[in-house]
Amino acid sequence: MPNSLREKALSMTYLALDGMDPREAFWKAEELYRLGTRNFKLEIELVIAAGFEDRCHLFLEDKPDVKLFLDLKLHLAARKLLATVVELEERFYHHIEFITVQAACGKDALLALNKRPEPVAKILAVAWLSTMSRTEMRLVSGRDNAGQHFISALGQIIEPSGCAGLILTQEELNLGMFGRDPYNKLLKVVVGNRPEWAPKDDHYRYGPPGRAVELGADFLVVGRPLLFPPKEVGSTEAALNLWVEEVATALHSLTQAA
């Protein structure tokens, strides 16, 4: 497998430091950084935890190549949303790549957010979580085709509002809507990625990362399969190698098909 494809596989992967305190999260981040990972996703529970600022600063101070994805799922009034995003950009200026905002904030709030002067982070809209089952989605939305309705509705507000992309599962990505306007202009950041060797954990809607690549994912998010791999896989390094191999193989197949 060409090294360029392995590097691409790593560059499109964000490691989710979820479900840990700051000490454990950044200890794991150090380990993955030594193995070549440069992209990390931070959830709101971690960002607001005691000790986060100091641990994060120590981790970042000698790593100018690290990119951060702040998965905060912000759902605030327009003015407070704008102020919060600007503050986060100032705090993580050299590292921040993405911030997630709830699509339920609405077009006007998203438009005001994306008109902020000198933006640093790309804004990603999120609605359905991969930990929500189809039954839960149906109960919340009142629709059997909640995923398709979600994508159709977002297409009317996300691209005109200036958002860079969407948080999706493979289930939504597989609807076949992303080859046409306005969806083909949006970044597709896919969550719920689970290799065949990894347990599904609390995800209801999930799939293998290679399939997400084949469906057109721009970025992949993964956490526990690499942070806490199953015994049969062994070390974090072994898990990362398996992940990179699967993603790189899918990328190679796409280049061959082209």
JOSUL-V596229 format. One record per backbone hydrogen bond with DSSP energy under -0.5 kcal/mol. CO is the residue of the C=O (numbers start at 1). NH is the residue of the N-H. Records with the same first field share a line. If there is no record, write none. Layout:
CO=NH ; NH
This chain:
2=5 ; 6
3=7
4=8
5=9
6=10
7=11
8=12
10=13
12=220
13=15
14=16 ; 222
15=17 ; 41
16=18
21=25
22=26
23=27
24=28
25=29
26=30
27=31
28=32
29=33
30=34
31=35
32=37
33=36
38=67
39=15
40=69
41=17
42=71
43=46 ; 47
44=48
46=49
49=52
51=55
52=56
53=57
54=58
55=59
56=60
57=61
60=63
63=66
67=40
68=70 ; 97 ; 98
69=42 ; 71
70=72 ; 100
71=44
74=102
77=81
78=82
79=83
80=84
81=85
82=86
83=87
84=88
85=89
86=90
87=91
88=92
90=93
92=95 ; 96
95=68
97=122
98=70
99=124
100=74
101=126
102=105
103=106
106=110
107=111
108=112
109=113
110=114
111=115
112=115
113=116
116=119
122=99
123=164 ; 165
124=101
125=167
126=103
129=132
130=204 ; 205
133=137
134=138
135=139
136=140
137=141
138=142
143=146
145=149
146=150
147=151
148=152
149=153
150=154
151=155
152=156
153=156
154=157 ; 158
157=161
158=162 ; 163
159=162
164=187
165=125
166=168 ; 189
168=191
169=173
170=174
172=175
173=176
177=180
180=183 ; 184
182=185
183=186
187=166 ; 189
188=190 ; 218 ; 219
189=168
190=221
192=194 ; 207
195=198
200=203
204=206
207=194
208=211 ; 212
209=213
210=214
211=215
212=217
213=216
219=190
220=14
221=193
222=16
223=226 ; 227
224=228
230=233 ; 234
233=235
235=239
236=240
237=241
238=242
239=243
240=244
241=245
242=246
243=247
244=248
245=249
246=250
247=251
248=252
249=253
250=254
251=255
252=256
253=257
254=258
